Amino acid sequence: MGEITTSEAKEVVKKLSKVAPKVGLISLKEKPPEIADVSLGPKELINIAKEMNKDIEM
């Protein structure tokens, strides 16, 4: 596994859009391009984890 190009990401979004109502891209290295319904990078994933942890600690 490795980095994918923007054109590869666009192709994936195009294909998945045919079978799924929403399509998202996730990257642990950097935020993916805004070509899907949802694009999450490392900062967004950390924020989600922090929010989930708050709910657990209550």
C-alpha positions in Angstrom: 0.0 0.0 0.0 1.1 3.5 -0.6 0.0 6.9 -1.7 -2.7 7.3 -4.3 -2.9 10.1 -6.8 -5.7 12.5 -7.1 -6.7 10.9 -10.4 -6.8 7.5 -8.7 -8.9 8.9 -5.9 -11.3 10.4 -8.4 -11.7 7.1 -10.2 -12.4 5.3 -6.9 -15.1 7.9 -6.0 -16.6 7.6 -9.4 -16.8 3.7 -9.1 -18.1 3.7 -5.5 -20.7 6.3 -6.3 -22.4 3.7 -8.5 -23.0 1.4 -5.5 -23.1 3.6 -2.4 -25.1 6.7 -1.6 -22.2 8.4 0.1 -18.5 8.0 -0.6 -15.6 9.0 1.8 -11.9 9.1 1.6 -9.6 8.7 4.7 -5.9 9.3 4.9 -3.5 8.9 7.8 -0.8 11.0 6.2 -2.7 14.1 5.0 -6.2 15.3 4.2 -7.4 13.8 0.9 -8.7 16.1 -1.8 -12.3 17.3 -1.4 -13.7 15.1 -4.2 -15.9 12.8 -2.1 -18.9 13.3 0.2 -16.5 13.1 3.2 -12.7 13.5 3.3 -10.9 12.9 6.6 -7.2 13.4 7.3 -5.2 12.8 10.5 -6.4 16.0 12.3 -10.1 15.1 11.7 -9.5 11.5 12.8 -7.8 12.7 16.0 -10.7 15.1 16.7 -13.2 12.2 16.2 -11.2 10.0 18.6 -11.1 12.7 21.2 -14.9 13.2 21.0 -15.5 9.5 21.2 -13.3 9.3 24.3 -15.2 12.1 26.0 -18.4 10.1 25.6 -16.8 7.0 27.1 -15.3 8.9 30.1 -18.7 10.3 31.1 
